[in-house]
Amino acid sequence: MIIIKKTFTTGVFLLLLSAQCFGQKFRPKKLEETLSIAVKKAYGASVRIWGYDTLKKVQTSAQFTGVVVTAQGHILTAAHVNQPDNTYLIMFPNGKSHVARGLGEIEFTENKMFPDVALMKIIEAGAWPYAEMGWSSSLKIDEPCLSIAYPETLNQTLPTLRFGRITDLKNQFGFIQSTCVMEPGDSGGPLFDHFGRVVALHSAIGTDEDENYEIPIDLYRKYWTALNVSKTYGALPSNEDAVGNDPLQSAILSISALQDQQGSFSTLTTELKESCLGISSTVHGKTQKINGTLISLTARSAVGNNVINSLVISKSSLIGEDPVVFTANKSFALKVILRDPENDLVLLQPIGSIQGGIQLKQFNRDSLSFQRLGKFLISPLPDRPDQVSVIGSMYFNAPKRFSIGYLGAMATFKDSNIVITAVQAGSPAGISGIAVGDRVLSINDMAINKPEDYGAELMKFWPFDSLTFKIKRLDQLYFKNLTLDVFKSPLSTHPAELFNGGKSIRRDGFTQVFSHDGRVKPEECGGPVFDLKNRFCGINIARSSRTTTLVVPTEVLLRLIERYQSSLPTR
């Protein structure tokens, strides 16, 4: 990811007819229907790519994205991830993989960031899924658009969707600009118009989440013949093709209401808006704020002489001691009644009666199918405007990668022992007294006998978990008690790491989540997510990256509530 600072078909014909519906009053549900058609056309052609050694059968580069635009297997991508004649593994959303070869690219000799145009082609013959190419010359300001790409941080086999609008038709660098948010891994990914046609390719980002720079599709059209030659062009090729005219230009939408998505999309009832509550507690000696979701129990739960008519669900790792929930009129103490560390969920009981909340009948119990990709979501927040987003994925597992607890000690396998080779000063290992040369015998009574045991055992734990190391130093046995810290990533100036609010500390290790592109801050997680039908879809559990907020779906929440209810004594 480069950094920059500052033919009619029946479906299209129906879109042309429906386009008139946007002229008088913005209707989110109508736009949702339009985008659903576009997703069906575009999704299968968006491919995950990385460099590939065909002899050793190994990956040779970081992953990036591209889009197949012909049945013969031509792939559009960005020059900064392409090299003519290099081989690449192309992975379709249907799970099939094929080898492609880099063809031509255009990157100016004096500044290789521009215009960032490149072409690849699948080597073997076939009839490949492909997306239609549009015309960047017919784009409009405030035109709705979609990104379908493979963000590096998620490391998933399927792409994620993001929604936005066109904000600049040609900036000072020659790029189109959109609010479809990007991050590393998305480079070369397609930007689609609301007809599902490729109109631009992802190139670069700025620090602001609305700074997303796109390569105009017309450059690929204009230099198609030249790009089919395996060559790097240091200037625009002299051989030009006709760009042509867009037959759908008059039907392209421009929706000014998209400039204020929060105001335009806010269709939630007051009761549902008020189901998102602010919570404060003490976590590791510091005041921590987080949101929670108020659930109304239709069938009241009785504990002793107390009748519980509501519960609050939130993010467990950010709920500590003495939690207090704040409503519009007053505050209530909360009692932790159940934690689910695997999904980072906590169930809390208000000490007092809170009116309102989401009723169980409002839970969306539908499984998350492909047909729901691109549907709009609303995340209400107690102290700033609702965040509008689109469903970016179906359910997936998010293995623990970045949320591991920090130990600060490295080890190697030596003379049939796991031996500590380095200890960082001030780390939990260092503070506990673990030293270079110590042999690790067990962690929390789990024997460490093989090299893989050490890493596998540590991967089970989260920041602030307590561990006991049994070590042997010379001929003496020692037990070292320590508490894991938060893993601190190296400081980065890349804008993908500098977005407003940053990432959640606990942002992976989930068994079932889905993604959306809502700009929810880490301390705003725990709150509810609704669709345009006012159905409860889950809670925001983590801000994963610049492009992605993760949601724990309602079916997981229901299992937690049912687990709690089954533990209650019968009356």
Disulfide bonds with the S-S distance in Angstrom:
none
